[in-house]
């Protein structure tokens, strides 16, 4: 009975109405704050799923591209390089390398490089420091050229694809003062010959 009297008293009814109103206000404002955030959260989850699908698609494309590149790499032929052997046997390195030196000079001229100076050194001292087999002779060509960027590039490409082993050991390139398209080139090329 005391509980009924307590609940029915006017003072307690006012308190209970205030408490219920406070609870309703808290619940209502929570709903107003949480529902928009909840929608944002759901939108974010959907965007994340879309991004994951898109990422998976990109990953599959990337894997396919890598497989293609590996196939292309396998198909790419290596440049066949061999050490030149003179048709005449038992010649010194100077004599047996004449054809190679002539071909290198011809490559330079065909690619519009102007030869200013050539020096020719059979079996240079640096060969002893390198790992060159005893059966192979080396001729060092020191060349001074006037060239352009395109001509020099074309020569180096031609030299790279040459069937016989030649290597560029050093190169210095300086543009002309009055014409930046023209180059002053110092280049050292080694040609290799079977002894």
C-alpha positions as CSV (number, residue, x, y, z in Angstrom):
1,X,0.0,0.0,0.0
2,X,2.8,2.3,0.7
3,X,4.0,1.9,-2.8
4,X,0.6,2.9,-4.3
5,X,0.4,5.9,-1.9
6,X,3.9,6.8,-2.9
7,X,3.2,6.6,-6.7
8,X,-0.1,8.4,-6.4
9,X,1.1,11.4,-4.5
10,X,1.2,14.5,-6.6
11,X,4.8,15.3,-5.8
12,X,6.0,11.9,-6.9
13,X,3.9,12.0,-10.1
14,X,5.6,15.2,-11.1
15,X,9.0,13.6,-10.5
16,X,8.1,10.5,-12.5
17,X,6.8,12.6,-15.4
18,X,10.0,14.6,-15.4
19,X,12.1,11.4,-15.4
20,X,10.0,9.9,-18.2
21,X,10.3,13.1,-20.2
22,X,14.1,13.1,-19.6
23,X,14.3,9.5,-20.8
24,X,12.3,10.3,-23.9
25,X,14.4,13.3,-24.7
26,X,17.7,11.3,-24.2
27,X,16.4,8.4,-26.4
28,X,15.0,10.8,-29.1
29,X,18.2,12.8,-29.3
30,X,20.3,9.6,-29.3
31,X,18.2,8.4,-32.3
32,X,18.7,11.7,-34.0
33,X,22.5,11.5,-33.5
34,X,23.0,7.8,-34.1
35,X,20.8,7.2,-37.1
36,X,22.6,9.6,-39.5
37,X,26.0,8.2,-38.3
38,X,24.7,4.7,-38.8
39,X,23.7,5.5,-42.4
40,X,27.1,7.0,-43.0
41,X,28.6,3.8,-41.6
42,X,26.5,1.6,-43.9
43,X,27.5,3.8,-46.9
44,X,31.1,3.5,-45.9
45,X,30.8,-0.3,-45.7
46,X,29.2,-0.3,-49.2
47,X,32.0,1.9,-50.6
48,X,34.6,-0.4,-49.0
49,X,33.1,-3.5,-50.6
50,X,33.0,-1.7,-54.0
51,X,36.7,-0.7,-53.5
52,X,37.6,-4.3,-52.6
53,X,35.9,-5.5,-55.8
54,X,37.6,-2.9,-57.9
55,X,41.0,-3.6,-56.2
56,X,40.6,-7.3,-57.0
57,X,39.8,-6.5,-60.6
58,X,42.9,-4.3,-60.8
59,X,45.0,-7.1,-59.2
60,X,43.8,-9.6,-61.8
61,X,44.7,-7.2,-64.6
62,X,48.1,-6.6,-63.1
63,X,48.7,-10.3,-62.8
64,X,47.7,-10.8,-66.4
65,X,50.0,-8.0,-67.5
66,X,52.9,-9.5,-65.5
67,X,52.3,-12.9,-67.2
68,X,52.3,-11.2,-70.6
69,X,55.6,-9.5,-69.8
70,X,57.2,-12.7,-68.7
71,X,56.1,-14.3,-72.0
72,X,57.6,-11.4,-73.9
73,X,60.8,-11.6,-71.9
74,X,61.1,-15.3,-72.8
75,X,60.4,-14.6,-76.4
76,X,63.0,-11.8,-76.5
77,X,66.1,-13.1,-78.2
78,X,69.5,-12.3,-76.9
79,X,71.9,-10.7,-79.2
80,X,74.2,-13.5,-80.4
81,X,77.7,-12.4,-79.5
82,X,80.9,-14.2,-80.2
83,X,84.6,-13.4,-80.3
84,X,85.8,-12.7,-83.8
85,X,88.1,-15.3,-85.3
86,X,90.2,-14.2,-88.3
87,X,89.9,-16.4,-91.4
88,X,93.7,-16.4,-91.5
89,X,95.2,-18.2,-88.6
90,X,98.4,-17.4,-86.6
91,X,98.2,-13.7,-87.2
92,X,99.1,-11.2,-84.5
93,X,96.2,-9.5,-82.8
94,X,96.9,-6.3,-84.8
95,X,96.5,-8.0,-88.1
96,X,93.6,-10.3,-87.2
97,X,91.5,-7.4,-85.8
98,X,91.7,-5.3,-89.0
99,X,88.2,-6.4,-90.2
100,X,86.7,-5.6,-86.8
101,X,88.3,-2.2,-86.6
102,X,87.2,-1.5,-90.2
103,X,83.6,-2.5,-89.3
104,X,83.5,-0.2,-86.2
105,X,84.8,2.7,-88.3
106,X,82.2,1.9,-90.9
107,X,79.4,1.9,-88.2
108,X,80.5,5.3,-87.1
109,X,80.5,6.7,-90.6
110,X,77.1,5.2,-91.5
111,X,75.6,6.8,-88.5
112,X,76.9,10.2,-89.4
113,X,79.6,10.5,-86.8
114,X,82.6,12.6,-87.9
115,X,85.9,10.9,-86.8
116,X,88.5,13.4,-85.8
117,X,91.2,11.1,-84.4
118,X,91.8,7.3,-84.0
119,X,94.5,5.6,-81.9
120,X,94.9,1.8,-82.0
121,X,96.5,-0.2,-79.2
122,X,96.7,-4.0,-79.4
123,X,96.6,-5.8,-76.0
124,X,96.4,-2.7,-73.8
125,X,97.9,-2.9,-70.3
126,X,94.4,-2.9,-68.7
127,X,93.7,-6.3,-70.2
128,X,95.9,-7.9,-67.6
129,X,93.7,-6.6,-64.8
130,X,90.5,-7.8,-66.5
131,X,89.3,-11.4,-66.8
132,X,90.0,-12.0,-70.5
133,X,90.9,-15.5,-71.4
134,X,94.5,-16.0,-72.7
135,X,93.1,-17.2,-76.0
136,X,91.5,-13.8,-76.7
137,X,93.3,-10.8,-77.8
138,X,92.0,-7.2,-77.3
139,X,92.5,-4.2,-79.4
140,X,91.7,-0.8,-77.9
141,X,90.3,1.9,-80.1
142,X,90.5,5.5,-78.8
143,X,88.3,7.7,-80.9
144,X,87.6,11.4,-80.9
145,X,84.4,12.3,-82.7
146,X,82.1,15.2,-83.6
147,X,78.6,13.9,-83.4
148,X,75.0,14.6,-82.5
149,X,72.9,12.9,-79.8
150,X,71.0,11.0,-82.4
151,X,74.1,9.9,-84.4
152,X,75.9,8.8,-81.3
153,X,72.8,6.8,-80.0
154,X,72.4,5.1,-83.4
155,X,76.1,4.2,-83.4
156,X,75.9,2.7,-79.9
157,X,72.7,0.8,-80.8
158,X,74.5,-0.6,-83.9
159,X,77.6,-1.5,-81.9
160,X,75.4,-3.2,-79.3
161,X,73.7,-5.4,-81.9
162,X,76.9,-6.3,-83.7
163,X,77.5,-10.0,-84.0
164,X,81.1,-9.8,-82.6
165,X,82.1,-8.9,-79.1
166,X,82.9,-5.2,-78.7
167,X,82.7,-3.2,-75.5
168,X,82.6,0.5,-74.6
169,X,85.1,1.0,-71.8
170,X,84.9,4.7,-71.4
171,X,83.1,7.7,-72.9
172,X,83.2,11.4,-72.4
173,X,80.6,13.6,-74.0
174,X,80.7,17.4,-74.0
175,X,78.3,19.7,-76.0
176,X,79.9,22.3,-78.3
177,X,79.9,25.8,-76.8
178,X,78.3,27.5,-79.8
179,X,75.9,24.6,-80.8
180,X,74.5,22.5,-78.0
181,X,73.2,19.9,-80.5
182,X,76.7,19.0,-81.5
183,X,78.9,16.8,-79.3
184,X,82.6,16.5,-78.7
185,X,82.9,12.7,-77.9
186,X,85.9,10.8,-76.6
187,X,85.2,7.0,-76.6
188,X,87.3,3.9,-75.9
189,X,86.1,0.7,-77.5
190,X,87.6,-2.7,-77.0
191,X,87.3,-5.3,-79.8
192,X,88.0,-8.9,-79.0
193,X,89.8,-11.4,-81.4
194,X,90.6,-15.0,-81.0
195,X,94.4,-15.5,-81.1
